[in-house]
Amino acid sequence: FNCANLWDNLVNIKFPVLFKNTREQWAPVFKPKKLKNLNNHVNWQIGAMWTLEITVTSTCSNDLIFSFSSIDGNFKVLVPANAIEQTITVVDTISHTPSYFYM
């Protein structure tokens, strides 16, 4: 496998990202416009396997779930309550395009 950090080149989002409305479940966090280059990547296709690795910090007293859009959600990420610089790795396959990123 040829692994590379494609997020910086493909996604128009600067980190860290502060999520203010954590009460609205399944609200889009990153809409397709922000993910346009990722959605158009030659390897971002239904059935393709990708790895998502993120480092998270949370001041919330409850766990938060994020995922890319699909019927069941792809790349579901559970951010533990009060996490501090925790690295989370998820390997999954694309089942829906274009992709949104939901919380």
Secondary structure, DSSP 8 states (H G I E B T S, - for coil): ------HHHH----SS------SSTT-EEE-TTTTHHHHTSTT--TT-EEEEEEEE----SS-EEEEESSSS-EEEEEE-TT--SEEEEEEEE--SSS--EE-
